[in-house]
Amino acid sequence: MAGILNEYLNKKLSFTGLQQELERLVKAYNSYTGRYLLIYASDFNKAKQGVPDISMDQDDFYNIQDILRESAETKIDVYLETPGGSGEAAEEIARFLHKKFEEVNFVIASEAKSAGTILVLSGDNIYMTETGSLGPIDAQTRVGRSVQSAYDYKEWIEQKRAEALKNKFLNPVDAQIIAQITPGELSGIVNALEFAKDLVSNWLVQYKFKNWTIRESSGEEVTEEYKQTRAKEVADKLCNHGLWRSHGRSIKIEDLKDIILIERVEDDDRLSDIVYRIKIVLKLMFGSSTIYKIYRTADTLLSKSALMATNDSKGIKLPLPKPATQKEIKSAEVRTRCLKCGKQHTVNAYFQISSEEARKIGLHFNPNIDEHNNLICDNCGFLIDLNPVMNQLEQKEKLKVIIR
């Protein structure tokens, strides 16, 4: 993989070039496999930079539905990178995909944790690289101001209950924390755990195990009862933190070989090359822009960018050709800091004026903004998507805005 990375680094592709390369790879994947690929990927590093919503949520379901609703394809492969998120969103996505397509598969070359793993286990087939990883399937639940693993929180409660029975008291700090937990919250945590296990158990029987007829170890027939028993065992294991030690644990293909059948991507050289290239191009796109979520098919590209800018609005008088009199044009000065090198940039935005008119009268624009409203940092080359800034300005002022 280092060879592929060095190849792309040496090419020094622009962000537009990376977008074009990703489109080429998606089309190559479709042509080689005979299946239609959807990429849904989140940038884990953006969470460290303060972007709050890289996790899977209901909006992801709506976006995926919008992208695929009119597709005439029958087989879909989903390349998935996500830290997890809402189990309910995973359920919505899985139900939509299986209703829309005859076959639903998942491709894992990076991380698909928590709710991502739940979604993956709805697949008819799972394709995984050596670098790919799943995670324990217990849900993340909000407790107070933080999000916690439901399993870890339930285990902590049980531990404190055992301590109280043994010692006849709790230390003051633990007692104060537990006093703030309502029965409803505790019930919700237990339900979140069971919800994840129920989804996985049902999906495994319905999809992954549907064509499983003979047990390889014994040659015996696989009954529906055995499928249900085996599915429950898989769900229990993937929810067992005693086995995996933490919610953030990376579960690799070798860890899964005795639990569930996973197709190894590296067994197919051509497929492996395409998948690893997709993984690297995504990494380069995330690393060189403010984009934190990408949805990509051969026909559609949708992305989400972080909004990291402040602005001051003001009015300026612009000279117009005679006999018109001067009119006041509202403007805004947007300041944004490059996430990569920290350089601060200023962008001038103008309302209710065309780019042509603005150029004629000599209005100042930042020269590093391209035709897609991306600001290219002139210090390090990092791409800053200004479309969210423009949308925010237009919503605030109720006026059309230009920045170039």
N, C-alpha and C positions, 0 to 999 in steps of 0.2 A: 504493500500500500504506500510505503514511503516513496517508491518509484513513481507512482501515479501523482502523488502530492507534488513532488519535485517537478514533474512534467508540467503541471498546471502553474506552479510558481514561476517556472522559467518562461511560460507563455505570457505572463503578466497581463492576463485578460482584464479588460475593464468590467465594470459591473454589468453593463449591457452584454458584453461578451460572455460573461458567466451565465446570464439569463438564457442566452441563445444556446449555450452548451448544455444547460439543464434540459431545455426543450428537445435538443437532439438526442440526449440520453433517454428521455422518456419515450420518444418515438422508436429508438433502437430497442428498448425493452419490449415495447408492444409488438414490434415486428418479430423479435426472436421468440418470445413466449406464446404469442397468439392471444395474450390477455391484455386488458386495458389497465394501465397503471395510474393510480392517484398517489401523489406525494402529499402527506400532511406532516409537517415538521416544525418543531419549536426550537428556538435557540436557548439552550440552558444557561449560557453565559449572560444573557440579557437579564436574567433574574438577579444575578449578582450585581448588576448595574442599576437595579431599582425598578425594572419593568415589572409591574404587579401581576399581569394576566397571561403568562406564557402557558399556564396549565390548561388542560382540556376542559371546555365549558360548553354551555348550551349554544353559544354563538358559533362554535366549531361545527356543531350539528347542522345549523342553518346554512352555513357556508358550503359544507360538503353536499348537502341536499340541493342547494341552488346550482352547484357546479355539475352534478351528476343527474339531475332530475330528467333531462331530456336525452340522456345517453341511450343509444340503441345497442350498446354492447351487452354481452351476456355473462362475461367473466371479468371480475375486477380484482386487481391486486393492490393492496394499500401499503405503501412504504411509510412506516410510522416512526416518528421520533417525538417523544413526549415525556415529561416528568410525571405525568398522571394528572389527576384532577377529579372531576365529578363522575362518579359511577353512573349517575342518571344520564349524563351526556353520552357516556360510553354505550349505555343501553339503547338510547335513541339512535345513535349512529349505526350500531349493529343491526337493529331492526330495520332501519331504512335500507341498508346495503343488502340484506338478505331478501327483502321484499322486492328490491329493484333488480338484483342480479341472480343468476342461477348458481354461480360459484363465487365465493368470497374468500380471498386469501390475504395473508399478511406477510410483509417482508421487513425483517428487523436487522439493521446493520449498525445501529447505535443503541440508544436506550428507549425502552417503552415500559415505563414503570407504573405501578399502582393501577389506576383506571386504564392506562394504556395496556397493561397486561390483561386486564379483564376483557378489553376489546379484542385483543389478539386471540384470546381463547374462544372467541366466537367464530373463528375462521374454519373453513373447510380444510385448508392446508396452511402450515406455518413454515416460512422459509427464513433461515437465520444464519448470519455469518458468525465467525469466531469472535468478532468484535461486538456483536449484538448482545443485548441483555434484557431480560425481563426482571420483574421484582415481585415481592409479596403482594397479594391482591386485597389486603384489607383496605378499607376506605380511609380517606383523610377526612376528619371531621373538625369543625371549628369549636374550640373550647375557650370561652372568654375572648381574648384578643388574638389568640394564635391558633394555627391549624396543626392538629396532632394526628398521629396514627391511631385509629380506633382500637386496634389490637393492643398497642402499647399502653393506651390510656386505661382500657379495661383491665389489663394485667396489673397496672399500678394500683387501681382501686381494690382489686382482689388482694394484693399484697398488703395494703394498709388495713384491710378488713381482718386479715389473718393476724397481723401484728396487734391490732386492738383486742382480739379474742385472747391472744396469748399473754399480752402484758397488761390487759385491763385498762389501757389508756393509749393515746396517740401523742406524739410530740406536738407542741403548739402550732408549729408551722404547717404540718400535715393536716392537723385538725381544722385550721383556718381555711385551707384550700378545699378540703372535702365539704366543709359547711356551705361553700358557695355552689356546690353541684346539686342541681335539682334532680328529682327522680325522672323527670322527662328527659333531661340531658343524658342521663345514664342509660335510659331505655333507648334513646336515639342512637347511642354509640353501639349498643348490642345489636340493634336492628341494622345498622350500617354494615357490621361484620357479616351478619346473616344474609343481607342483601347481596353482597359481593359473592359469597359462596353459592347462593342459590342461582345467581346469573350464570356463573361458570359451570356449575353442575348441569344445569339445563341445556346450556349451549353446547357443551361437549357431547352430550348424548344426541342432540339434534343435528349437529353439524360435523364435528371432528370425528366422531365415532360412527357416523351413519353408514359408512361402507365397510366397517370392521366386522368381519364374519367369522374369522378363525384366529384363535390364540396361537401366536408363533411358538411359544414355549412348550405347549402341550398338544397343539393341533386340535383342541376341543372347539366346539362351536361357541360363538359369542352370543349370548342371549341378551335380550333387552334388560333383564334384571342385572346381569353382569355389567353391562354398560353403565347402568345407573350407579351401581356399587363402585365401579372404577372411577367414574366421574366425581363422585363424592370424595373418594380418597385423594384424587388430584387436587380438588378445591381445598380440602383440609390441609394438605401438605403446603400448598402455596400461601395459605393463610397462617401457617405455623411459624411464629417468630422464634420459637425455641429451636427450630431447624435452621432458619436463615439469619437469626440474631438481630436483624434490624430491618426497618421498613425500607431503608435506602439500599439494601443489599442488591448487588448485581448478580442475577441468576443467569449463568452462561449455558450454552448448548450442552456442555458436558454434564452440568448439574441436572439437566432435564431429561437425559437419555433414558433413565429408568422410571421416569414419571409419565412422559407423553412423547409421542413421535413428532420430531422436528426434522424438516428437510434441511440438510446442510448445503448452503449456497456454494461453498468452495468445491463441492463435488462436480460442479458444472463451470468450467473455466470461463466460457463466454458470459454466462449470467453473473459470475463473480466479478468480472471486470466491469460490467455495466453498473452493478449495485455499488461497488466500492467507488466508482467515479461519481455516482450520484451523491454518495455520502460526503465526498471531499468537496464537490462543487457547492453543496449546501453549506458546508462549513465555511468556505471562502466567501459565499454570499452573505452569510450572517456576520462573519468577521469584518467585512468591509462596508457594512451599512447599518442603519438603524432598524432594519426589518427584524422582527422576532417571531413571526409565523409565516409559513409559506404553504399554500395549497396549489398544487400543480398537476395538470393533466397535459396530454398532447395538444389539447385545444384551448385550455384556459389557464391563466396565471392569476392568482389572488394572493395578496400578502397583507400583513399588518405591520405597521411601523410605530416605534415609540415616539411619543410627543415630548420633546425635550427643548422647549423654547419659551421665552418670555417676549412680550411686545408692549410697546408704548404707542398708542394711537394719537394722531395729531392731524390738523388740517393745514394744507399749504395752498397758496394761490398759484394757479397755472395760467400762463399767457395763452390765449387762444387766437386764431386768425381773425382779423377784422372782417366784418363789423361787430363780431361777437365781443362781449365784454369778458373780463377775467372771471373765472369761476373758481371756487374753492374745492379742491380735491382732497378727500380724506386719505391719509397715509398712515402706515404703521411701520415702526422699526422693530424688527424681530431679532432677538439675540439668542444664539444657540451655541452650545459647547460641544466640540467633537468628543465622542466617547472614547476614541482611540488615543489621541494625543493631548486632548484637553484644550486645544486652541479655541478661543471664542470667536464666533463669526457674527457679522451683522448682515441682515437681509432687509432691503427696503421693499415694502408692499404698498400697492396703490389700489384704491377702490374706484369703481365706475369709470374706468378709462381703458381704452384698448392698448395693446402692446405697441401697435403702429403709431398711435397718437402720442404715447409716452415717449417713444424714440424720437419722434419729430421735434418735440419740445425739450429734449435733452434731459429727461429724468434719469436719475442714477439707479442702476441695478447692480447687484453683486455679479461679477463676470463669471463666477465659478458655478453657476446654476445651469444644468443642462435642459434639454427639451422635455424631459419627464419630471421637471421640478425637483430634481435631486441636486443638492449642494455638495460639490466635491471639495473636501478639505484640501487646501493648497499646501498644507504642511505635511500630511501623511497619506493623502489619497482616499481617506475614508468617505463613504457615501452617506449623506444625511437626507432622508426622504422628507421633503417639506410639504407634501400633500396633506398630512394631518394638520399642520400649522395653518395652511390655507383654508381647510375645511372649518377649523375652529374660528378663524377670523371671519369667514363668511357667515357662520352661524351667529356670531356675536354681533356683527355690524349689520347683518341682513343686506349686504352689498357684495357684488362680484369683485374678486380681488385678483391682481396679477403680481408676479414677482420677477418676471423676466420679459 
